[in-house]
Amino acid sequence: MLDNAVTEMQARAATYAGARREHTPTPAHPLVVILVDEVAFLTAYQPDKQLRDRVKAALATLTTQGRAVGFCVVAALQDPRKEVMSLRNLFPDRIAMRLDEPEHVDMVLGDGARDRSALADLIPTDPGHRRRGRICPAGYRPGPGAGPGRVGHRHRHHRHGRRVRRCS
């Protein structure tokens, strides 16, 4: 499937060559979204080395050349380590959801992301922390007066001593 997507992308790029520089979806040339769940199996744990190398080459081609011609790759994985996802820097937009370790936040979102309040490692597995549709990290409580349409106070987080916004 990934090889076919690369072939289609390259054919579209040849059609666009010299004619246009940006993609606008049309019925003839729709936006193609390639969704890969558990990409780590394909890029790191796949026992067939030739298949693993083909997958990496196809993903690298799609992520570096696809945007301009309307090909987008969305990949999901549970382990953000570089040895598992060596192509992660080719994905410009990243979302982190309930990471295991504080170091994983910077791995996924970039250096210093955790210091800038991206606390994805503090999202609890306990659904009891759900407040008005938001998941609040353990130890967070709505600030006094925080209600619908109001933002809670800033306070010092008990584990890190940094000022963070309370979930409301």
PyMOL commands that set and color helices and strands:
alter all, ss='L'
color gray80, all
select helices_A, chain A and resi 2-16+39-45+49-65+67-69+88-90+102-109+120-122+127-129
alter helices_A, ss='H'
color red, helices_A
select strands_A, chain A and resi 32-36+71-75+130-131+134-135+154-156+163-165
alter strands_A, ss='S'
color yellow, strands_A
deselect
rebuild
show_as cartoon
